[in-house]
Amino acid sequence: MLTEFRQKAQVMLVVVYPKKYLSELKIDIDDVTTKIASGEQPVFNSVDALFEKLEAD
């Protein structure tokens, strides 16, 4: 029974960040979300599209 439980058990990784880091990260996320909405930050549907844009510039 214990062997069966171990086979079904899954591992969940948890990362704990300092509160200051999380606050800064949330600010960065808000900034990027605003830039995406305004069209200032490009969004790519694939890595190939990103590299095509980088090579064109």
C-alpha positions as CSV (number, residue, x, y, z in Angstrom):
1,M,0.0,0.0,0.0
2,L,2.8,2.4,0.8
3,T,4.5,1.6,-2.5
4,E,1.2,2.4,-4.3
5,F,0.9,5.7,-2.5
6,R,4.5,6.7,-3.5
7,Q,3.8,5.9,-7.1
8,K,0.7,8.2,-7.1
9,A,2.3,11.0,-5.0
10,Q,3.3,14.2,-6.9
11,V,5.9,16.7,-6.0
12,M,4.9,20.4,-5.8
13,L,7.7,22.9,-5.8
14,V,7.1,26.1,-3.8
15,V,9.2,29.2,-4.1
16,V,9.1,31.9,-1.4
17,Y,10.2,35.4,-2.4
18,P,10.8,38.3,-0.1
19,K,8.0,40.8,0.2
20,K,10.0,43.7,-1.3
21,Y,10.9,41.5,-4.4
22,L,7.3,40.7,-4.9
23,S,6.3,44.3,-4.7
24,E,8.9,45.2,-7.3
25,L,7.8,42.3,-9.5
26,K,4.2,43.4,-9.4
27,I,5.2,47.0,-10.4
28,D,7.1,45.5,-13.4
29,I,4.2,43.4,-14.4
30,D,1.8,46.4,-14.3
31,D,4.3,48.4,-16.4
32,V,4.6,45.7,-19.1
33,T,0.8,45.1,-19.1
34,T,0.3,48.8,-19.7
35,K,2.9,48.9,-22.5
36,I,1.3,45.9,-24.2
37,A,-2.1,47.5,-24.0
38,S,-0.8,50.7,-25.5
39,G,1.1,49.0,-28.3
40,E,4.5,50.2,-27.0
41,Q,5.6,46.7,-26.1
42,P,5.5,44.2,-29.0
43,V,4.0,40.8,-28.4
44,F,5.2,37.8,-30.4
45,N,3.2,34.6,-31.1
46,S,6.3,32.5,-31.5
47,V,10.1,32.5,-30.9
48,D,10.5,32.5,-34.7
49,A,8.5,35.7,-35.0
50,L,10.7,37.3,-32.3
51,F,13.9,36.4,-34.1
52,E,12.5,37.6,-37.4
53,K,11.8,41.0,-35.8
54,L,15.3,41.1,-34.2
55,E,17.0,40.2,-37.4
56,A,15.0,42.9,-39.3
57,D,16.1,45.6,-36.9
